[in-house]
Amino acid sequence: MNLYGQIFYTFFKIGAFTIGGGYAMLPLIQKEIVEKKQWISANDFVDMIVLSQTLPGVLAVNIAIFSGYRMKKTMGSIVATLGAILPSFIIILLIASFFRRFQDNPYVIKAFRAIRPAVVALIAVPVFSTAKTVGIRMKTAIIPAAAAFLIWYWGVSPVYIVLSAALGGLAYGNIKRLKQ
Amino acid sequence: MIYWQLFVTYFKIGLFGFGGGYAMLSLIQHEVVESRQWVSNTEFTDIVAISQMTPGPIGINSATYIGYVATHNVWGSVVATVAVCLPSFILVLSIARVYRKFYSNPQLGYAFQVLRPVTVGLIAAAALLLMNKENFTDYKSLIIFGSSFALTKYAKIHPILMIVLAGISGLLLY
């Protein structure tokens, strides 16, 4: 298999076998491209993750673009991304075309009536784990609280929240630096 | 035109979606449920459930699903999925050569000083937005929410197992 084929196959495998998105993919990506294929050194991999998390967008896609680029420039990044997203694309397309036909099934209605509050709980749990990771304290809790309130209660677009957070951080950091 | 709207919406989601899948949810919900009304709140919640149980990130899964629902056509899925990846391509490829310089820049640290805690708020907003009358139909919903929260947070039950258990309890309770 040529290098493009290998890149595609490797990322297809990563895309097909990781359920739950970007963070769940990290260990498998590391195993495949750092340990098995040795396309990227362990140090570069860490840098790549940090940068992929810094940039906006889907984490798995950012990582695929980065690693593909390291191997075969722009063409490599396109091949890696296609490989990574194709499994979910096919599966979701099948579900989107079939699931809607089962939506009126009485058993599906019953099951999903209970699944929905459970899904909301699945989203609520990472609020607390992320708060811990980020190191939110009583003093800084006002920032996420205000962001959540503006989006939820006033319907402010998260786009404006993200933009003002970045600009606010830049202003605060630079004022502090200039004062010193 | 619907394809152009899909493209613009998912480009925006790809460009402003910070902090991973859960943090992107409030932006996706704002765009596809509130602004464009391509799906209802309940169907959006169902997409999140399906996304938890299938491979792939929620950003891609929702693009593929909503693209299809909005157009009844595979090309809608293609357009939305390509659009959500495009900002990543532009950004990653433009900094790939100078990335060390890029992330040792103190300005980036300043911006993330506030962006990082804000992602917690983005996730909280997604949870609050979906705590609505459509998803919480009766007192049983509250019990399911509470027990799912406790089981996931404290007993570390896997999300897939949690959804299966909730589905079974739905068949028994309703």
Interface residues (C-beta under 8 A of the other chain):
Chain A: G15 A16 F17 T18 I19 G20 G21 G22 Y23 M25 D47 V50 L51 S52 Q53 T54 L55 P56 G57 V58 L59 A60 V61 N62 I65 F66 Y69 R70 T74 S77 I78 T81 I85 P87 S88 F89 I91 I92 L93 I95 A96 S97 F99 R100 Y107 I109 K110 A111 F112 R113 A114 I115 R116 P117 A118 V119 V120 A121 L122 I123 A124 V125 P126 V127 F128 T130 A131 V134 I136 T140 I143 P144 A145 A146 A147 A148 I151 W152 G155 S157 P158 V159 I161 V162 L163 A165 A166 L167 G168 G169 L170 Y172 G173 N174 R177
Chain B: K12 G14 L15 F16 G17 F18 G19 G20 G21 Y22 A23 M24 L25 S26 L27 H30 E34 T42 T45 D46 V48 A49 I50 S51 Q52 M53 T54 P55 G56 P57 I58 G59 I60 N61 T64 Y65 Y68 V69 V74 S77 T81 V84 C85 P87 S88 F89 L91 V92 L93 I95 A96 Y99 R100 F102 Y103 P106 Q107 L108 G109 Y110 A111 F112 Q113 V114 L115 R116 P117 V118 T119 V120 G121 L122 I123 A124 A125 A126 A127 L128 L129 L130 M131 E134 N135 F136 T137 K140 S141 L142 I144 F145 G146 S148 F149 T152 K153 P159 I160 M162 I163 L165 A166 G167 I168 S169 G170 L171 L173 Y174
